Amino acid sequence: MTFTILTLAGAYALLAALLAVIFLSARLHPLIKLVAVAATAGLMVLTYVDIGELRGLPSDGPLPDAFKLHWARVVEPNQLHNEPGHVFLWIEALDKDNYPSGTPRAYQLPYDPELVKKVEVAMAKITTGESIAGKVETAPPPQDDTAEELAAQVQVRSGQNQDQSSQTGERYLKFDPANLAFGELPPPVTPGKPQ
């Protein structure tokens, strides 16, 4: 993914530079203009191929607050290749009445042993035919914490994440697996019948 993003960025930058040169300095030799147009056409093909690779990539943004879990995949960390590992979830967001809202979407979360245990339990239930829902609960900070204690907690958490290598083009979500819970999918809330 990183190579694809860097290739696209370079292709668009070169395309813009070539077009700027052509339009700003119209007194160029026709051969130079021909080479620039050919290079632009080549970059357009390269861009088209690379965009095809980007379609369907999992989101690394925040999960919806409530969702139905369709499937998951755990990719273990590989220390030989310095790959941190990921947990991929294929989910569908639920609205406040527990109806699916939108299309299913793949999400990518950083590898965490606690998250892996939760996902494995949920997957076992899915294989037995149960519908599983996920809920992300964000707990507000306790009221008795002082600003200094909260700042110290932030420094400790950011220090723990510095040893993980981040790659260009990938956002790393600050996700606490303790906030994610899986359970049975609740039935949708239906409107009452008129009397």
Secondary structure, 3 states (H helix, E strand, C coil): CHHHHHHHHHHHHHHHHHHHHHHHCCCCCHHHHHHHHHHHHHHHHHHHHHHHHHCCCCECCCCCCEEEEEEEEEECCECCCCECCEEEEEEEEECCCCCECCCCEEEEEECCHHHHHHHHHHHHHHHCCCCEEEEECCCCCCCCCCHHHHHHHHHHHHHHHCCCCCCCCCCCCCCCHHHEEEEECCCCCCCCCCC
